[in-house]
Amino acid sequence: MFRTLARLVVDPTLTTAATPSPEVVFAHNPIQLSRWLEEAFAVNGLVRYLPAPPTLPSTIVGNQAVVDGLKMPPGLLTSLPAGISTGTVIPPAYLGPNPLGTTTPLPWDHLIYAFLLENTGIVEILGEVVRRYKVGETLAPPTVPTLLWARHTEELFFRDPPAFHILGVSSQLRPDARVNRRNAYWRMFGRDLSHPPLGAPLEGQPWKRDVGAGSNTRFFDLFEELLRQVWQGILNDRNQGGPNATDRSYIAYLCQSIAEMLTMRRRGGMLAQEEYAYVTMLSWFHLTVEYDTSVVMDLKAEAGASGNAADRLAAIGARVGITPPRESRELFELAGLLSPLMWFIENGAFSSETAAEMLYHSNLVPNPVVADAMIRVIDLWQSATGTRIKDPTVVSVSPDSKRPTQPLRLPEPTPTAAAPVFSAPSPNGKSTRV
């Protein structure tokens, strides 16, 4: 949501190629940002932008009844408007009603976005940056914009949220935010994050307790099989003569199976509030390293205009003694691509044979946006996971049997890792392998 807000403050219609302004977003008071999240949730962009699922349960996250039940009542919502409006002046003015981004409601990201980004270690790395700014001087003194970013990050995501707020997904009954996020990922995707939790030690894997049968442990089996079948369709799309192994009915069946699996976890509106809170949190961290923000520059982690978030995150991680995984670059890009794709799959957009063709058919199609995106997803997924999607001889088995359960390790932060001077990443934007 915050990446969208960074666009809205410079272009409220989202119709131009104006450069987003993360610094304006970070400059707003936490209570303004908190109220804006309430306003954005209340108008329910999902139900306006996604196709209505004809055969799936109606109690999914985008269902109006679910949002109506969770949102703040209209009178309370308008009693203290966020006051965020278009403009790049810092500090920003408070301009009262007409909440930005609510006249044209916008959907939020799918939970897959948060899952993929959290696998980069971004929460641990930037959380450690905030902690160090608050407790000592092992990092270079921050500029005022970075000081505000650290204050707002701690207020929004590393303390108990204000009572009765849409981000209130922790309590005395489930006090550990690390466990709560992993619980949502495990239930929806049947997969743990690829690194163990940092911080206070945990006994066992508490995010799996009391889940019962409510875990989609076959999600990645089905998803990788879908990618293989789509790749076959892409290879055969221009085939006019020889055998054609494309099976559009099977592709549609896989999409329908994934959709039913995901919506089962949403019955009665379950995970709606959690999903909104977690994708919001990860979008804040993503926005922090997506550009050469004041935080990035103060930490000497610039990557230039053509650089990427993974390079910046790796440079910041070096200052606090936490190394992100080598797959970070792919994970950042996959998060942006898979979020809309998963929403459309879940809402039944590709569950018919005719609609399933959009996933691979590009021959003589003027603007094959979906098929082109699928080619990129397949390339990135194969690079990030090591799964040979393009090899037809590979049999799909449980992903957990192909790679170690915890292939990556985020070491505990070391106080001496921050000191001195690091050379900035190459300004040519090329990825750094870490």
C-alpha positions, 0 to 999 in steps of 0.5 A: 500500500505504501508503494502505491501511496508514494505514487499517489502523492505525485500523481493521484490518478496514477496515469502518468510515469511520474517518479514516486516520492517515498520521502514524502510518504516517510515524512508523514506522521505515523497517525496520518499513515495509520488513518490512511490505511484505515481509509484505503481498507474501507473502500475495498479496492479488491472488490472493484478491481478483481473479477467476481468469482462465479463458483468460489466461496463468497467469504473471501477477503475482497467480499464486501461483507468481510470488509464492512465488518472489519473496517472502522465505522464511517463516522469514526473514519471521517472524524479524524481524516488522514489529511494526506494529499498530493504534493511533494513539500516536506514537511507535508501539510495537513489538508483535511478530507477527500482522502487520497486514493479512496475516490479511485479505490486500489487493491492491496497486494496478495499475501504471496507478496509479503511471503516472498519479500520476507524471505529476503530477510528485509524485516530483520535487516531494516529492523536491526537498522531501526534498533541501532539508531535507537540504542546506540551509535554503531551507525553513522548519525542519521539525517532528519528524514532518516530519523523520522523514518526510524521513528515511524517504522518503530511506531507502525510495525515494531510496537503494539498498534493503536487499539481498534486499528486494522493493523492490530493483529497481535495481542496477549493471545498471540503476542509475537509478530514473528510467529503470527506472520509465519502462521499466516504463510504456513496456512496459506502456502504450506511453507516456512520462511527460509530463515529461522526467526531472529530475536528471542528464542522460540520453542519449536515452531509455534506458528504451526500449533493449533493449525489443524488441517488448515495448511495448504501443503500442496500449494507449491506442488500445484504452482510449479506444475502450473508453471511447467504446463504454461511453459509447454503452452508457450513453447507450442504457441507458434507450433502450426504443424507438429505435435502440440503437448499443450493441455489447456484443460489441465492448465485451467484445472490447476488454476481452479485447484489453486483457487479453491485451495487458497479460498478455503483458508479465507472462509468466513473472512479468515486471514483478511485482516492479517493479509492487509497488515502484513502486505502493508508492512512489507510494502513499507520496507520494500519502498525504503530500498526501492529507491536511493532514499535518505535511509539508503544514502545515510547508510551508504547503500546507493545503487543509482537510478538503474539499481535494484532493491536487492543491491541496496538491501545487501549493502545495508545488511553488511552494515548490521551483520546480516546477509540476505540470500543470493536469491533476493533480486529474483524474490523482489521482482517475483513479489511484484509479478505474483501478487496480481497473478495470484489474485486473478487465479484465486478469483477464478480468472483462469479457471475456464479453458478459454481464459487459461489460454491467456497464460501462454498464448501470445502469437498474433496477440497485440499486447500479450501482457499476461503471457509475457508476465508468465515468461518472466515469472518462469525465468525468475522462479527457476533462477530463485528456486533451482527448480527446472521448470523448463525441463520436461523430464523433471517430475514435480515432487514436494518442494521440501524434498528438493531443497533443505527445509532451511537453506538460508541463514540470517546470522545474528547481528554483530555489533562490530559489523556496522562500524566504519566505511564501506564502498558504495555498490557499483552505480551501473546497477548490476546485481551483487551476488551475496 
